[in-house]
Amino acid sequence: MKVGRWLHTRFRVENLEKSLDFYQNVLGLRKISETKSPRGSRLVFLQPEAGGEMLELCHYPQSGPVQVPQDLIHIAFEVENLESFGRHASRLGYPWSDGPHQGSNGSRFAFLDAPEGYEVEIIQKGQPS
């Protein structure tokens, strides 16, 4: 027995509006749906225009403060031009927190700190040799 395709990853957030602003306006994700869970959490599902897995933002204040330890988790997205994306993110108040770096396979990558302490990796694939 094995699982099927990956559907979504959940990030719990304290400030849903600030997080939505980041994921929609900085990363360009689109809102797929918004619901309330049976226990009362506000759940917002986001997805890149290219499709694929979704990000679920969960706002549930009763769980207490969100504390994401450094280097615990990150999500990664591909872009066509790392420098152009970096300028865009910086204009919106999210400069690179690490990088850009060159990978051994020719890819270039850098990191942004998203609201709540989650880390986002942005990757520009290398050109085939």
C-alpha positions, 0 to 999 in steps of 0.5 A: 500500500502506498499514498497517492499524490501530495495534496497540501501542507499546513502552516498555522499562523497568528496573523492571517491577513499579513500571511495572506498578503505575503503569499498572494502578493509577494509569491503570487499564490491564488486563493483556492478556498476558505472554510471553517473547520469543525473546531473553529479554525479558519482555513485558507488554501492557496496554490501557485498559478502553475498548479500542484500542491496547495498551502493551507494557512490555519488561523486558530488563536486558541492554539497559542502563539506560533513559534517556528524554530529556525531551520525547522521547515521551508517550502520552495518555489521555482522562478524564471529569474531570481534577480527579478523576483528578489527585486519584486519581493524586496520592494514589498518589504521582503528582502532575501534573508539568505543568498543568492547562492549557486548550486552545484547543478547550475541552479541559483537559490535564495531564501525569504522570511515569511510572516510567522517565521516560515522560510521560503526558498526561491529557486532558478533552475540551471541551464542544461549543459 
